[in-house]
Amino acid sequence: MMTQQQLKQRTKKFAHASVRLALELPPSDPGRHIRRQLIRSATSVATNYRAACLSQSRATFTAKISIFLEEADECQFWLEFIQEGKLLSQGRVQPLLSEAGELTALFYSRRRTLKERH
């Protein structure tokens, strides 16, 4: 199991990589829209995990993890959209899409465990 610090680094690395990918999108209106949405959701993944780490109760932690999951799922949507629209190469998008899926699965499992214990 990853430590809290390792997960903070992993989510921050995901955010950085997503921003770099978003900046490669075409300068068209759709490209600008997707760029903003991906950057917003990817950075929210990292910030909401950090906020969850500061939670003072299990309920607050669970709520922050739920927001994290929504943002990670939104990242997956935008990455799929980029890939399906062939806005960037599959080889460029797929690693981030996989990481978004892994982070979502990891925290979904963690949230489910917390709810079962409560």
Buried (B, 14 or more C-beta within 10 A) or exposed (E): EEEEEEBBEBBBEBBEBBBEBBEBBEEEEEBEEBBEBBBBBBBBBBBBBBBBEEBEEEEEBBBBBBBBBBBBBBBBBBBEBBBEEEBBEEEBBEEBBEBBBEBBEBBBEBBEEBEEEE
